[in-house]
Amino acid sequence: RLAMEEAAREAGLGIWRDPEFAVIQSSNLAELRRRNGRFVVIEGMVRRVGFARSRLYLELAPRDGPTVVVARKLEKALAREGRSVDALIGQTIRARGALDARFGPRIEVADPAMIEIAHRSDAPGEAKP
């Protein structure tokens, strides 16, 4: 499903032709504020993972960038799909969902499919941060 979405996005097909659905870089805080309450796709490097009792927090670069909030019950499902939470540090990911800016820009993830690795930092020719 994600591969088909990615192909459609790159080809500029369907909804992806509309600039309102373009991928937003995590460093573009003005655009994130503008899109509050809307469905977005955010791309950024995971700089830190925070752990709480019922949630995980994937903090994206820059330091004041958006946070992807993941229910702890999804941690095993993400690992099974090759997206172990600890291994996400330094990876560039895309997260999709409704943007909530009340406590800083953030997306609550309800399904592992809402997160994808956009660029692997361990790919040949790439260095980890």
Phi, psi and omega in degrees: 000314181293324179297320179294319179296316180298316179297317179296319180297312182294328180277351181069038182263152173056224183299333183288351175287335182281123181300339178293345180249012178293153177294133179257129176288142183297340179278350183271072186294328178296316179292324178297317177298319180296329184267011181310132178084000181252162174287131181221163169239119181250138176240134177187165179275134177285116182263339183198148173242126176254142182244130173233177184301314185247357184218158171244148181237114176265106182269124182265152176289148000285184184307323180261019182286183183288163178239138174256119184261124184238130175296136181303330181294345178270352185303314180293321179296319177297317180297318179299330181267013176082020180234057177304135185302314180298325181285350181283340180299126181089351179272148172268121182241164169239132177237141181235144179159186179282130181274130179238118184255010181298322182242039188092155183297130179205155176235130174269125181262127181250353183211140180303332180293349180280356178234133174224152175273118183278316181219126179274130179285348179263010177291152180305135178085000179245145179251146174287149180291000000 
